[in-house]
Amino acid sequence: MTAKAHAGRLSGNTTRAARAALVDRLIALPQITTARITSDVAPLRIEGALHGRRPYFFRAHWGEASLSIAAAGKNQVDSSALTKRIPCPFGLTIETDDDAMDVISALLEQHHL
């Protein structure tokens, strides 16, 4: 995983544009139906629904990223959600939309999606 040159920063003057770009890129993935960024500074948090209406919750903070996926109709942050974790290769937080896409894509692969 490497950051790409065009990356929009998720903090600072370009936050809104990078946030919108990230949401657009996430819902363009075949696995994801909806995405909403609930925090774009440490920790980056995104929640939404996968195809099949299964809710998910993504969090990246302190050098670790996690993606929790629950069954349809369940809460994505409770103990019944299946969670996969990986180290954040970009340091303590994810700062760009490209970094977020790389990490989320890797976590989706770990979930076999």
C-alpha positions as CSV (number, residue, x, y, z in Angstrom):
1,M,0.0,0.0,0.0
2,T,1.4,3.4,-1.0
3,A,-0.1,6.9,-0.9
4,K,-0.8,8.3,-4.3
5,A,0.2,11.8,-5.5
6,H,-3.3,13.3,-5.8
7,A,-4.4,12.5,-2.3
8,G,-6.8,14.9,-0.6
9,R,-6.0,15.7,3.0
10,L,-8.7,14.8,5.5
11,S,-7.7,17.8,7.7
12,G,-7.0,21.4,6.9
13,N,-8.3,23.6,4.1
14,T,-9.3,20.7,1.8
15,T,-11.2,18.6,4.4
16,R,-14.6,19.0,2.9
17,A,-13.4,18.2,-0.6
18,A,-11.4,15.2,0.5
19,R,-14.3,13.9,2.7
20,A,-16.7,14.1,-0.3
21,A,-14.1,12.4,-2.6
22,L,-13.6,9.6,-0.1
23,V,-17.4,9.0,0.3
24,D,-17.8,9.0,-3.5
25,R,-14.9,6.5,-3.9
26,L,-16.2,4.3,-1.2
27,I,-19.7,4.0,-2.6
28,A,-18.2,3.3,-6.0
29,L,-16.7,0.1,-4.6
30,P,-18.8,-3.0,-5.4
31,Q,-19.1,-4.0,-1.8
32,I,-20.3,-0.7,-0.3
33,T,-23.8,0.8,-0.7
34,T,-23.5,3.8,1.7
35,A,-20.7,5.6,3.6
36,R,-20.8,8.4,6.1
37,I,-17.7,9.9,7.7
38,T,-18.4,10.5,11.3
39,S,-14.9,11.8,12.2
40,D,-12.2,12.8,9.8
41,V,-9.5,13.6,12.4
42,A,-7.9,11.0,14.7
43,P,-9.6,8.7,14.8
44,L,-11.0,8.5,11.3
45,R,-14.4,6.9,11.5
46,I,-16.7,5.8,8.7
47,E,-19.9,3.9,8.9
48,G,-22.5,2.8,6.4
49,A,-23.9,-0.3,4.8
50,L,-22.6,-3.0,2.5
51,H,-24.6,-4.6,-0.2
52,G,-27.0,-7.0,1.5
53,R,-27.7,-4.2,4.1
54,R,-25.0,-5.4,6.5
55,P,-23.8,-2.4,8.5
56,Y,-20.1,-1.7,8.9
57,F,-17.9,0.6,11.0
58,F,-14.3,1.6,10.1
59,R,-12.0,3.2,12.6
60,A,-8.3,4.2,12.2
61,H,-6.3,5.4,15.2
62,W,-3.0,5.0,17.0
63,G,-1.5,3.0,14.2
64,E,-4.3,0.5,13.8
65,A,-7.3,0.3,11.5
66,S,-10.3,-1.9,12.0
67,L,-13.4,-2.8,10.0
68,S,-16.4,-4.3,11.9
69,I,-19.3,-5.8,9.9
70,A,-22.5,-7.0,11.5
71,A,-25.4,-9.0,10.2
72,A,-28.3,-7.1,8.5
73,G,-30.4,-5.4,11.2
74,K,-27.7,-5.6,13.8
75,N,-25.5,-2.9,15.3
76,Q,-22.1,-2.7,13.6
77,V,-20.3,-1.7,16.9
78,D,-21.6,-4.4,19.2
79,S,-19.8,-7.5,20.2
80,S,-21.6,-9.7,17.6
81,A,-20.0,-7.8,14.7
82,L,-17.0,-9.5,13.0
83,T,-14.0,-7.2,13.3
84,K,-10.7,-7.4,11.3
85,R,-7.7,-5.3,12.2
86,I,-4.5,-4.3,10.5
87,P,-1.6,-2.0,11.3
88,C,-1.9,1.4,9.7
89,P,1.0,1.7,7.4
90,F,0.8,5.5,7.4
91,G,1.6,6.2,11.0
92,L,-0.7,7.0,13.9
93,T,-3.6,8.3,11.8
94,I,-4.8,8.2,8.2
95,E,-4.5,11.7,6.7
96,T,-5.6,11.4,3.1
97,D,-8.4,9.9,1.1
98,D,-6.0,7.6,-0.8
99,D,-4.6,6.2,2.4
100,A,-8.1,5.5,3.6
101,M,-9.0,3.7,0.4
102,D,-5.9,1.6,0.6
103,V,-6.6,0.5,4.2
104,I,-10.3,-0.1,3.7
105,S,-9.7,-2.1,0.6
106,A,-7.2,-4.3,2.5
107,L,-9.7,-4.8,5.3
108,L,-12.5,-5.7,2.9
109,E,-10.2,-8.3,1.5
110,Q,-9.6,-9.7,5.0
111,H,-13.4,-10.0,5.3
112,H,-13.4,-11.8,1.9
113,L,-15.5,-9.2,0.3
